[in-house]
Amino acid sequence: MQIFIKNMVCDRCIAAVQSIFDDLTIPVEHIHLGSAETAADLDESELTALQQQLEMQGFGLLKTNAEKLTEQIKNEIILLIAGLDIREDFVLSEFLAAQFHKHYTVISKTFSQQENMTLEQYFIHQKIEKVKELLIYNELTLTEISNRLGYRSVQHLSSQFRNITGYSPTAFKSKDLPQRIPLDKI
């Protein structure tokens, strides 16, 4: 049985969800970001217990197709950004249409209805969180960060960063400012 789970954004989330299944003694064949495949179908009481345990850890079950698609889109964007290999000519709409074999208008409309923000806004917010992370780690220059996240220039990155955070990347790095937002809270 395939179960879709929201707010899974990293390998630690996979481990946490695996632990929940283990605690409930529900055999799992595979767990990936956003989903788990159980060895057998779950009855109502097992699903209820699973949902309760997931919610206690900040996760949740996805039931509608729109919820499932939205979570899959989020996971694809998070993985894309984590790879730090976005080309300057990258087009989000083409990428998502190819990933999901759907027209971008369907993908975009579904996402916007579920999240109350556009896909482009979500993508930018995720990129800015990655910029914050990289600035805190201080391993890459702003130029390198800009190149790896597909920005046309450092100025473009700085402009988006300032629009989202209210600070320049340099000010963010040098001051004691509010830091990162958990990826599942964007």
PyMOL commands that place a pseudoatom at each C-alpha (Angstrom):
pseudoatom trace, name=CA, resn=MET, resi=1, chain=A, elem=C, hetatm=0, pos=[0.000, 0.000, 0.000]
pseudoatom trace, name=CA, resn=GLN, resi=2, chain=A, elem=C, hetatm=0, pos=[1.429, 3.369, -0.941]
pseudoatom trace, name=CA, resn=ILE, resi=3, chain=A, elem=C, hetatm=0, pos=[1.041, 6.026, 1.731]
pseudoatom trace, name=CA, resn=PHE, resi=4, chain=A, elem=C, hetatm=0, pos=[1.806, 9.676, 1.037]
pseudoatom trace, name=CA, resn=ILE, resi=5, chain=A, elem=C, hetatm=0, pos=[3.302, 11.693, 3.886]
pseudoatom trace, name=CA, resn=LYS, resi=6, chain=A, elem=C, hetatm=0, pos=[3.643, 15.462, 4.078]
pseudoatom trace, name=CA, resn=ASN, resi=7, chain=A, elem=C, hetatm=0, pos=[6.531, 17.506, 5.468]
pseudoatom trace, name=CA, resn=MET, resi=8, chain=A, elem=C, hetatm=0, pos=[9.254, 14.978, 4.701]
pseudoatom trace, name=CA, resn=VAL, resi=9, chain=A, elem=C, hetatm=0, pos=[12.156, 17.128, 3.501]
pseudoatom trace, name=CA, resn=CYS, resi=10, chain=A, elem=C, hetatm=0, pos=[15.390, 15.269, 4.254]
pseudoatom trace, name=CA, resn=ASP, resi=11, chain=A, elem=C, hetatm=0, pos=[17.050, 11.968, 5.118]
pseudoatom trace, name=CA, resn=ARG, resi=12, chain=A, elem=C, hetatm=0, pos=[16.425, 12.562, 8.828]
pseudoatom trace, name=CA, resn=CYS, resi=13, chain=A, elem=C, hetatm=0, pos=[12.702, 12.756, 8.038]
pseudoatom trace, name=CA, resn=ILE, resi=14, chain=A, elem=C, hetatm=0, pos=[12.941, 9.380, 6.319]
pseudoatom trace, name=CA, resn=ALA, resi=15, chain=A, elem=C, hetatm=0, pos=[14.636, 7.940, 9.418]
pseudoatom trace, name=CA, resn=ALA, resi=16, chain=A, elem=C, hetatm=0, pos=[12.002, 9.473, 11.710]
pseudoatom trace, name=CA, resn=VAL, resi=17, chain=A, elem=C, hetatm=0, pos=[9.164, 8.040, 9.617]
pseudoatom trace, name=CA, resn=GLN, resi=18, chain=A, elem=C, hetatm=0, pos=[10.894, 4.639, 9.527]
pseudoatom trace, name=CA, resn=SER, resi=19, chain=A, elem=C, hetatm=0, pos=[11.051, 4.754, 13.319]
pseudoatom trace, name=CA, resn=ILE, resi=20, chain=A, elem=C, hetatm=0, pos=[7.312, 5.479, 13.516]
pseudoatom trace, name=CA, resn=PHE, resi=21, chain=A, elem=C, hetatm=0, pos=[6.514, 2.507, 11.301]
pseudoatom trace, name=CA, resn=ASP, resi=22, chain=A, elem=C, hetatm=0, pos=[8.858, 0.322, 13.389]
pseudoatom trace, name=CA, resn=ASP, resi=23, chain=A, elem=C, hetatm=0, pos=[7.236, 1.466, 16.648]
pseudoatom trace, name=CA, resn=LEU, resi=24, chain=A, elem=C, hetatm=0, pos=[3.810, 0.609, 15.241]
pseudoatom trace, name=CA, resn=THR, resi=25, chain=A, elem=C, hetatm=0, pos=[5.170, -2.713, 13.893]
pseudoatom trace, name=CA, resn=ILE, resi=26, chain=A, elem=C, hetatm=0, pos=[3.985, -1.903, 10.394]
pseudoatom trace, name=CA, resn=PRO, resi=27, chain=A, elem=C, hetatm=0, pos=[6.266, -3.602, 7.841]
pseudoatom trace, name=CA, resn=VAL, resi=28, chain=A, elem=C, hetatm=0, pos=[7.578, -1.166, 5.223]
pseudoatom trace, name=CA, resn=GLU, resi=29, chain=A, elem=C, hetatm=0, pos=[9.127, -2.069, 1.881]
pseudoatom trace, name=CA, resn=HIS, resi=30, chain=A, elem=C, hetatm=0, pos=[10.404, 1.425, 0.925]
pseudoatom trace, name=CA, resn=ILE, resi=31, chain=A, elem=C, hetatm=0, pos=[10.388, 4.931, 2.334]
pseudoatom trace, name=CA, resn=HIS, resi=32, chain=A, elem=C, hetatm=0, pos=[11.194, 7.937, 0.159]
pseudoatom trace, name=CA, resn=LEU, resi=33, chain=A, elem=C, hetatm=0, pos=[10.681, 11.655, 0.601]
pseudoatom trace, name=CA, resn=GLY, resi=34, chain=A, elem=C, hetatm=0, pos=[6.918, 12.057, 0.760]
pseudoatom trace, name=CA, resn=SER, resi=35, chain=A, elem=C, hetatm=0, pos=[5.876, 8.416, 0.631]
pseudoatom trace, name=CA, resn=ALA, resi=36, chain=A, elem=C, hetatm=0, pos=[6.117, 4.949, 2.122]
pseudoatom trace, name=CA, resn=GLU, resi=37, chain=A, elem=C, hetatm=0, pos=[5.236, 1.590, 0.641]
pseudoatom trace, name=CA, resn=THR, resi=38, chain=A, elem=C, hetatm=0, pos=[3.889, -0.917, 3.160]
pseudoatom trace, name=CA, resn=ALA, resi=39, chain=A, elem=C, hetatm=0, pos=[4.053, -4.660, 2.677]
pseudoatom trace, name=CA, resn=ALA, resi=40, chain=A, elem=C, hetatm=0, pos=[0.281, -4.975, 3.132]
pseudoatom trace, name=CA, resn=ASP, resi=41, chain=A, elem=C, hetatm=0, pos=[-2.781, -2.748, 3.174]
pseudoatom trace, name=CA, resn=LEU, resi=42, chain=A, elem=C, hetatm=0, pos=[-3.472, -1.058, 6.494]
pseudoatom trace, name=CA, resn=ASP, resi=43, chain=A, elem=C, hetatm=0, pos=[-6.820, -1.183, 8.229]
pseudoatom trace, name=CA, resn=GLU, resi=44, chain=A, elem=C, hetatm=0, pos=[-8.559, 1.907, 9.651]
pseudoatom trace, name=CA, resn=SER, resi=45, chain=A, elem=C, hetatm=0, pos=[-7.130, 1.497, 13.151]
pseudoatom trace, name=CA, resn=GLU, resi=46, chain=A, elem=C, hetatm=0, pos=[-3.576, 1.193, 11.790]
pseudoatom trace, name=CA, resn=LEU, resi=47, chain=A, elem=C, hetatm=0, pos=[-4.054, 4.262, 9.596]
pseudoatom trace, name=CA, resn=THR, resi=48, chain=A, elem=C, hetatm=0, pos=[-5.437, 6.233, 12.538]
pseudoatom trace, name=CA, resn=ALA, resi=49, chain=A, elem=C, hetatm=0, pos=[-2.523, 5.234, 14.778]
pseudoatom trace, name=CA, resn=LEU, resi=50, chain=A, elem=C, hetatm=0, pos=[-0.058, 6.041, 11.995]
pseudoatom trace, name=CA, resn=GLN, resi=51, chain=A, elem=C, hetatm=0, pos=[-1.607, 9.449, 11.408]
pseudoatom trace, name=CA, resn=GLN, resi=52, chain=A, elem=C, hetatm=0, pos=[-1.472, 10.274, 15.129]
pseudoatom trace, name=CA, resn=GLN, resi=53, chain=A, elem=C, hetatm=0, pos=[2.189, 9.280, 15.406]
pseudoatom trace, name=CA, resn=LEU, resi=54, chain=A, elem=C, hetatm=0, pos=[3.123, 11.153, 12.220]
pseudoatom trace, name=CA, resn=GLU, resi=55, chain=A, elem=C, hetatm=0, pos=[1.361, 14.311, 13.418]
pseudoatom trace, name=CA, resn=MET, resi=56, chain=A, elem=C, hetatm=0, pos=[3.169, 14.151, 16.765]
pseudoatom trace, name=CA, resn=GLN, resi=57, chain=A, elem=C, hetatm=0, pos=[6.444, 14.356, 14.803]
pseudoatom trace, name=CA, resn=GLY, resi=58, chain=A, elem=C, hetatm=0, pos=[5.278, 17.163, 12.475]
pseudoatom trace, name=CA, resn=PHE, resi=59, chain=A, elem=C, hetatm=0, pos=[4.294, 14.952, 9.547]
pseudoatom trace, name=CA, resn=GLY, resi=60, chain=A, elem=C, hetatm=0, pos=[0.866, 13.997, 8.251]
pseudoatom trace, name=CA, resn=LEU, resi=61, chain=A, elem=C, hetatm=0, pos=[-0.975, 11.747, 5.841]
pseudoatom trace, name=CA, resn=LEU, resi=62, chain=A, elem=C, hetatm=0, pos=[-1.924, 13.068, 2.434]
pseudoatom trace, name=CA, resn=LYS, resi=63, chain=A, elem=C, hetatm=0, pos=[-5.268, 11.904, 1.154]
pseudoatom trace, name=CA, resn=THR, resi=64, chain=A, elem=C, hetatm=0, pos=[-6.304, 13.835, -1.952]
pseudoatom trace, name=CA, resn=ASN, resi=65, chain=A, elem=C, hetatm=0, pos=[-4.549, 13.712, -5.299]
pseudoatom trace, name=CA, resn=ALA, resi=66, chain=A, elem=C, hetatm=0, pos=[-3.971, 17.474, -5.089]
pseudoatom trace, name=CA, resn=GLU, resi=67, chain=A, elem=C, hetatm=0, pos=[-2.250, 17.092, -1.704]
pseudoatom trace, name=CA, resn=LYS, resi=68, chain=A, elem=C, hetatm=0, pos=[-0.109, 14.260, -3.044]
pseudoatom trace, name=CA, resn=LEU, resi=69, chain=A, elem=C, hetatm=0, pos=[0.922, 16.172, -6.170]
pseudoatom trace, name=CA, resn=THR, resi=70, chain=A, elem=C, hetatm=0, pos=[1.749, 19.276, -4.133]
pseudoatom trace, name=CA, resn=GLU, resi=71, chain=A, elem=C, hetatm=0, pos=[3.972, 17.303, -1.768]
pseudoatom trace, name=CA, resn=GLN, resi=72, chain=A, elem=C, hetatm=0, pos=[5.720, 15.611, -4.679]
pseudoatom trace, name=CA, resn=ILE, resi=73, chain=A, elem=C, hetatm=0, pos=[6.351, 19.016, -6.280]
pseudoatom trace, name=CA, resn=LYS, resi=74, chain=A, elem=C, hetatm=0, pos=[7.827, 20.343, -3.036]
pseudoatom trace, name=CA, resn=ASN, resi=75, chain=A, elem=C, hetatm=0, pos=[10.110, 17.333, -2.736]
pseudoatom trace, name=CA, resn=GLU, resi=76, chain=A, elem=C, hetatm=0, pos=[11.336, 17.702, -6.332]
pseudoatom trace, name=CA, resn=ILE, resi=77, chain=A, elem=C, hetatm=0, pos=[12.126, 21.380, -5.768]
pseudoatom trace, name=CA, resn=ILE, resi=78, chain=A, elem=C, hetatm=0, pos=[13.919, 20.688, -2.479]
pseudoatom trace, name=CA, resn=LEU, resi=79, chain=A, elem=C, hetatm=0, pos=[16.029, 17.940, -4.079]
pseudoatom trace, name=CA, resn=LEU, resi=80, chain=A, elem=C, hetatm=0, pos=[16.804, 20.150, -7.073]
pseudoatom trace, name=CA, resn=ILE, resi=81, chain=A, elem=C, hetatm=0, pos=[18.036, 22.993, -4.884]
pseudoatom trace, name=CA, resn=ALA, resi=82, chain=A, elem=C, hetatm=0, pos=[19.958, 20.666, -2.559]
pseudoatom trace, name=CA, resn=GLY, resi=83, chain=A, elem=C, hetatm=0, pos=[21.954, 19.456, -5.575]
pseudoatom trace, name=CA, resn=LEU, resi=84, chain=A, elem=C, hetatm=0, pos=[23.399, 22.949, -6.099]
pseudoatom trace, name=CA, resn=ASP, resi=85, chain=A, elem=C, hetatm=0, pos=[23.538, 22.438, -9.857]
pseudoatom trace, name=CA, resn=ILE, resi=86, chain=A, elem=C, hetatm=0, pos=[20.923, 24.746, -11.335]
pseudoatom trace, name=CA, resn=ARG, resi=87, chain=A, elem=C, hetatm=0, pos=[21.937, 26.295, -14.636]
pseudoatom trace, name=CA, resn=GLU, resi=88, chain=A, elem=C, hetatm=0, pos=[21.298, 29.936, -15.389]
pseudoatom trace, name=CA, resn=ASP, resi=89, chain=A, elem=C, hetatm=0, pos=[18.959, 28.960, -18.259]
pseudoatom trace, name=CA, resn=PHE, resi=90, chain=A, elem=C, hetatm=0, pos=[16.910, 26.632, -15.995]
pseudoatom trace, name=CA, resn=VAL, resi=91, chain=A, elem=C, hetatm=0, pos=[13.143, 26.918, -16.524]
pseudoatom trace, name=CA, resn=LEU, resi=92, chain=A, elem=C, hetatm=0, pos=[11.038, 25.703, -13.598]
pseudoatom trace, name=CA, resn=SER, resi=93, chain=A, elem=C, hetatm=0, pos=[7.913, 25.160, -15.686]
pseudoatom trace, name=CA, resn=GLU, resi=94, chain=A, elem=C, hetatm=0, pos=[9.740, 22.892, -18.171]
pseudoatom trace, name=CA, resn=PHE, resi=95, chain=A, elem=C, hetatm=0, pos=[11.419, 20.942, -15.380]
pseudoatom trace, name=CA, resn=LEU, resi=96, chain=A, elem=C, hetatm=0, pos=[8.184, 20.255, -13.495]
pseudoatom trace, name=CA, resn=ALA, resi=97, chain=A, elem=C, hetatm=0, pos=[6.177, 19.442, -16.616]
pseudoatom trace, name=CA, resn=ALA, resi=98, chain=A, elem=C, hetatm=0, pos=[8.824, 16.873, -17.569]
pseudoatom trace, name=CA, resn=GLN, resi=99, chain=A, elem=C, hetatm=0, pos=[9.028, 15.430, -14.043]
pseudoatom trace, name=CA, resn=PHE, resi=100, chain=A, elem=C, hetatm=0, pos=[5.277, 14.940, -13.661]
pseudoatom trace, name=CA, resn=HIS, resi=101, chain=A, elem=C, hetatm=0, pos=[4.245, 14.421, -17.285]
pseudoatom trace, name=CA, resn=LYS, resi=102, chain=A, elem=C, hetatm=0, pos=[1.536, 17.035, -16.895]
pseudoatom trace, name=CA, resn=HIS, resi=103, chain=A, elem=C, hetatm=0, pos=[0.903, 20.463, -18.332]
pseudoatom trace, name=CA, resn=TYR, resi=104, chain=A, elem=C, hetatm=0, pos=[2.526, 23.117, -16.220]
pseudoatom trace, name=CA, resn=THR, resi=105, chain=A, elem=C, hetatm=0, pos=[-0.760, 25.006, -15.897]
pseudoatom trace, name=CA, resn=VAL, resi=106, chain=A, elem=C, hetatm=0, pos=[-2.307, 21.992, -14.117]
pseudoatom trace, name=CA, resn=ILE, resi=107, chain=A, elem=C, hetatm=0, pos=[0.714, 21.623, -11.842]
pseudoatom trace, name=CA, resn=SER, resi=108, chain=A, elem=C, hetatm=0, pos=[0.841, 25.341, -11.072]
pseudoatom trace, name=CA, resn=LYS, resi=109, chain=A, elem=C, hetatm=0, pos=[-2.877, 25.686, -10.408]
pseudoatom trace, name=CA, resn=THR, resi=110, chain=A, elem=C, hetatm=0, pos=[-2.960, 22.648, -8.113]
pseudoatom trace, name=CA, resn=PHE, resi=111, chain=A, elem=C, hetatm=0, pos=[0.051, 23.885, -6.164]
pseudoatom trace, name=CA, resn=SER, resi=112, chain=A, elem=C, hetatm=0, pos=[-1.297, 27.424, -5.787]
pseudoatom trace, name=CA, resn=GLN, resi=113, chain=A, elem=C, hetatm=0, pos=[-4.670, 26.179, -4.556]
pseudoatom trace, name=CA, resn=GLN, resi=114, chain=A, elem=C, hetatm=0, pos=[-3.031, 23.943, -1.949]
pseudoatom trace, name=CA, resn=GLU, resi=115, chain=A, elem=C, hetatm=0, pos=[-0.301, 26.301, -0.741]
pseudoatom trace, name=CA, resn=ASN, resi=116, chain=A, elem=C, hetatm=0, pos=[-1.683, 29.833, -1.195]
pseudoatom trace, name=CA, resn=MET, resi=117, chain=A, elem=C, hetatm=0, pos=[1.494, 30.833, -3.041]
pseudoatom trace, name=CA, resn=THR, resi=118, chain=A, elem=C, hetatm=0, pos=[2.692, 30.323, -6.582]
pseudoatom trace, name=CA, resn=LEU, resi=119, chain=A, elem=C, hetatm=0, pos=[5.224, 27.694, -7.538]
pseudoatom trace, name=CA, resn=GLU, resi=120, chain=A, elem=C, hetatm=0, pos=[7.641, 30.429, -8.520]
pseudoatom trace, name=CA, resn=GLN, resi=121, chain=A, elem=C, hetatm=0, pos=[7.323, 32.052, -5.087]
pseudoatom trace, name=CA, resn=TYR, resi=122, chain=A, elem=C, hetatm=0, pos=[7.898, 28.703, -3.404]
pseudoatom trace, name=CA, resn=PHE, resi=123, chain=A, elem=C, hetatm=0, pos=[10.939, 28.040, -5.601]
pseudoatom trace, name=CA, resn=ILE, resi=124, chain=A, elem=C, hetatm=0, pos=[12.428, 31.444, -4.769]
pseudoatom trace, name=CA, resn=HIS, resi=125, chain=A, elem=C, hetatm=0, pos=[11.799, 30.981, -1.024]
pseudoatom trace, name=CA, resn=GLN, resi=126, chain=A, elem=C, hetatm=0, pos=[13.487, 27.582, -1.117]
pseudoatom trace, name=CA, resn=LYS, resi=127, chain=A, elem=C, hetatm=0, pos=[16.476, 29.025, -2.983]
pseudoatom trace, name=CA, resn=ILE, resi=128, chain=A, elem=C, hetatm=0, pos=[16.780, 31.853, -0.464]
pseudoatom trace, name=CA, resn=GLU, resi=129, chain=A, elem=C, hetatm=0, pos=[16.779, 29.351, 2.420]
pseudoatom trace, name=CA, resn=LYS, resi=130, chain=A, elem=C, hetatm=0, pos=[19.592, 27.499, 0.667]
pseudoatom trace, name=CA, resn=VAL, resi=131, chain=A, elem=C, hetatm=0, pos=[21.473, 30.791, 0.270]
pseudoatom trace, name=CA, resn=LYS, resi=132, chain=A, elem=C, hetatm=0, pos=[21.075, 31.419, 4.011]
pseudoatom trace, name=CA, resn=GLU, resi=133, chain=A, elem=C, hetatm=0, pos=[22.430, 27.954, 4.775]
pseudoatom trace, name=CA, resn=LEU, resi=134, chain=A, elem=C, hetatm=0, pos=[25.426, 28.454, 2.488]
pseudoatom trace, name=CA, resn=LEU, resi=135, chain=A, elem=C, hetatm=0, pos=[26.127, 31.915, 3.909]
pseudoatom trace, name=CA, resn=ILE, resi=136, chain=A, elem=C, hetatm=0, pos=[26.088, 30.537, 7.459]
pseudoatom trace, name=CA, resn=TYR, resi=137, chain=A, elem=C, hetatm=0, pos=[28.487, 27.719, 6.505]
pseudoatom trace, name=CA, resn=ASN, resi=138, chain=A, elem=C, hetatm=0, pos=[30.803, 30.276, 4.862]
pseudoatom trace, name=CA, resn=GLU, resi=139, chain=A, elem=C, hetatm=0, pos=[32.297, 27.715, 2.450]
pseudoatom trace, name=CA, resn=LEU, resi=140, chain=A, elem=C, hetatm=0, pos=[31.285, 29.357, -0.848]
pseudoatom trace, name=CA, resn=THR, resi=141, chain=A, elem=C, hetatm=0, pos=[31.533, 32.910, -2.062]
pseudoatom trace, name=CA, resn=LEU, resi=142, chain=A, elem=C, hetatm=0, pos=[28.396, 34.786, -3.041]
pseudoatom trace, name=CA, resn=THR, resi=143, chain=A, elem=C, hetatm=0, pos=[29.457, 34.436, -6.689]
pseudoatom trace, name=CA, resn=GLU, resi=144, chain=A, elem=C, hetatm=0, pos=[29.758, 30.652, -6.311]
pseudoatom trace, name=CA, resn=ILE, resi=145, chain=A, elem=C, hetatm=0, pos=[26.382, 30.475, -4.573]
pseudoatom trace, name=CA, resn=SER, resi=146, chain=A, elem=C, hetatm=0, pos=[24.846, 32.581, -7.321]
pseudoatom trace, name=CA, resn=ASN, resi=147, chain=A, elem=C, hetatm=0, pos=[26.277, 30.330, -10.033]
pseudoatom trace, name=CA, resn=ARG, resi=148, chain=A, elem=C, hetatm=0, pos=[25.215, 27.083, -8.354]
pseudoatom trace, name=CA, resn=LEU, resi=149, chain=A, elem=C, hetatm=0, pos=[21.635, 28.230, -7.767]
pseudoatom trace, name=CA, resn=GLY, resi=150, chain=A, elem=C, hetatm=0, pos=[21.076, 29.468, -11.312]
pseudoatom trace, name=CA, resn=TYR, resi=151, chain=A, elem=C, hetatm=0, pos=[21.075, 33.218, -10.740]
pseudoatom trace, name=CA, resn=ARG, resi=152, chain=A, elem=C, hetatm=0, pos=[22.031, 35.475, -13.656]
pseudoatom trace, name=CA, resn=SER, resi=153, chain=A, elem=C, hetatm=0, pos=[24.280, 37.496, -11.378]
pseudoatom trace, name=CA, resn=VAL, resi=154, chain=A, elem=C, hetatm=0, pos=[25.176, 38.197, -7.777]
pseudoatom trace, name=CA, resn=GLN, resi=155, chain=A, elem=C, hetatm=0, pos=[23.027, 41.312, -8.042]
pseudoatom trace, name=CA, resn=HIS, resi=156, chain=A, elem=C, hetatm=0, pos=[20.002, 39.210, -9.027]
pseudoatom trace, name=CA, resn=LEU, resi=157, chain=A, elem=C, hetatm=0, pos=[20.561, 36.905, -6.045]
pseudoatom trace, name=CA, resn=SER, resi=158, chain=A, elem=C, hetatm=0, pos=[21.064, 39.894, -3.731]
pseudoatom trace, name=CA, resn=SER, resi=159, chain=A, elem=C, hetatm=0, pos=[17.886, 41.549, -4.984]
pseudoatom trace, name=CA, resn=GLN, resi=160, chain=A, elem=C, hetatm=0, pos=[15.784, 38.424, -4.388]
pseudoatom trace, name=CA, resn=PHE, resi=161, chain=A, elem=C, hetatm=0, pos=[17.442, 37.866, -1.021]
pseudoatom trace, name=CA, resn=ARG, resi=162, chain=A, elem=C, hetatm=0, pos=[16.648, 41.429, 0.063]
pseudoatom trace, name=CA, resn=ASN, resi=163, chain=A, elem=C, hetatm=0, pos=[13.037, 41.143, -1.171]
pseudoatom trace, name=CA, resn=ILE, resi=164, chain=A, elem=C, hetatm=0, pos=[12.460, 37.974, 0.864]
pseudoatom trace, name=CA, resn=THR, resi=165, chain=A, elem=C, hetatm=0, pos=[14.471, 38.682, 4.020]
pseudoatom trace, name=CA, resn=GLY, resi=166, chain=A, elem=C, hetatm=0, pos=[14.676, 42.466, 4.131]
pseudoatom trace, name=CA, resn=TYR, resi=167, chain=A, elem=C, hetatm=0, pos=[18.479, 42.280, 4.304]
pseudoatom trace, name=CA, resn=SER, resi=168, chain=A, elem=C, hetatm=0, pos=[21.342, 42.005, 1.861]
pseudoatom trace, name=CA, resn=PRO, resi=169, chain=A, elem=C, hetatm=0, pos=[23.267, 38.713, 1.946]
pseudoatom trace, name=CA, resn=THR, resi=170, chain=A, elem=C, hetatm=0, pos=[26.244, 40.561, 3.431]
pseudoatom trace, name=CA, resn=ALA, resi=171, chain=A, elem=C, hetatm=0, pos=[24.134, 42.116, 6.205]
pseudoatom trace, name=CA, resn=PHE, resi=172, chain=A, elem=C, hetatm=0, pos=[22.526, 38.744, 6.924]
pseudoatom trace, name=CA, resn=LYS, resi=173, chain=A, elem=C, hetatm=0, pos=[25.924, 37.096, 7.218]
pseudoatom trace, name=CA, resn=SER, resi=174, chain=A, elem=C, hetatm=0, pos=[27.476, 39.771, 9.394]
pseudoatom trace, name=CA, resn=LYS, resi=175, chain=A, elem=C, hetatm=0, pos=[24.648, 40.406, 11.875]
pseudoatom trace, name=CA, resn=ASP, resi=176, chain=A, elem=C, hetatm=0, pos=[22.742, 38.404, 14.424]
pseudoatom trace, name=CA, resn=LEU, resi=177, chain=A, elem=C, hetatm=0, pos=[19.555, 38.213, 12.369]
pseudoatom trace, name=CA, resn=PRO, resi=178, chain=A, elem=C, hetatm=0, pos=[16.718, 35.694, 12.326]
pseudoatom trace, name=CA, resn=GLN, resi=179, chain=A, elem=C, hetatm=0, pos=[18.286, 32.698, 10.693]
pseudoatom trace, name=CA, resn=ARG, resi=180, chain=A, elem=C, hetatm=0, pos=[16.771, 29.926, 8.630]
pseudoatom trace, name=CA, resn=ILE, resi=181, chain=A, elem=C, hetatm=0, pos=[13.178, 28.793, 8.229]
pseudoatom trace, name=CA, resn=PRO, resi=182, chain=A, elem=C, hetatm=0, pos=[12.548, 25.022, 8.297]
pseudoatom trace, name=CA, resn=LEU, resi=183, chain=A, elem=C, hetatm=0, pos=[11.892, 23.841, 4.745]
pseudoatom trace, name=CA, resn=ASP, resi=184, chain=A, elem=C, hetatm=0, pos=[8.531, 22.354, 5.659]
pseudoatom trace, name=CA, resn=LYS, resi=185, chain=A, elem=C, hetatm=0, pos=[7.384, 25.743, 6.989]
pseudoatom trace, name=CA, resn=ILE, resi=186, chain=A, elem=C, hetatm=0, pos=[7.799, 27.549, 3.668]
for i in range(1, 186): cmd.bond("trace and resi %d" % i, "trace and resi %d" % (i + 1))
show_as sticks, trace
zoom trace
